[in-house]
């Protein structure tokens, strides 16, 4: 290739060739390398109550398996249940609305009769105006009574919601790690009462050299080899679920998170090694 009759610069082609060689070498190096990793729970929830109160019952112990929505702890709620009973009575009482309807209907009929009487010369304009004024008042009273009845319904829902806030339920399927409060102790919104974890799946945090991380993609396959367990636990297949967009400049590393199924119920905190599989390698086609 020439430019205006002169040969192209000699460094154009070698630069492209060097770039291709570098990319290929980086990918090969990553798929052949094992990187140290440490496992951690995929879920860890430190739960607190939503309102201050005294613990009435604790339904779980450390190590218990829990399911989403399962009650684990509850505060004393006798006073709150009485508040709900009062709110239920107020919500069920529609007598004010029914009385306002009767009053409105009465004055509506009075207006009709007064108009009829006025047309026949038996009533005055003043009487009609007074009847219409009373009808307007009755209609406003009906609107107000209906609003108050709706407020009573909302108040009942609020009191029931407060009762729910006095219970701690598990948001995940997992196991109880710690119970921080016992029956009779006081708990508030700032104090954790129960810690729940899930280790299936397990997450592994891997610090990968920045240059090696450039060839990795979320959803890519990985192989995990454990160091802290016996030989009866084989290597596990996993996949990349997160690549940090913020590398550690000082260490020249990027954090990569790998997820593995943990049907063996291995604990978190295990040390191991991770190898990232190439796309053409057996087991290397895990999707996101």
Protein Blocks (a to p, Z undefined) as FASTA:
>chain_A
ZZehiacdfklmmmmmmmmmmmmmmmmmmmmpccddddddfbdcddddfbdcddfbdcbd
ehiacdehiafbdcdfklmmmmmmmmmmmmmmmklmmmmmmmmmmmmmmmmmmmmmmmno
pacfklmmmmmmmmmmmmmmmmmmmmmmmmmmmmmmmmmmmmmmmpccdfbdcddfbdcb
dehiacdfklcfbdcddfbdcdddddddfklmmmpcehiacddddfkbcfklccdddddf
bdcfbdcfklopacdddddddfkopaehiacddddddfklghilccZZ
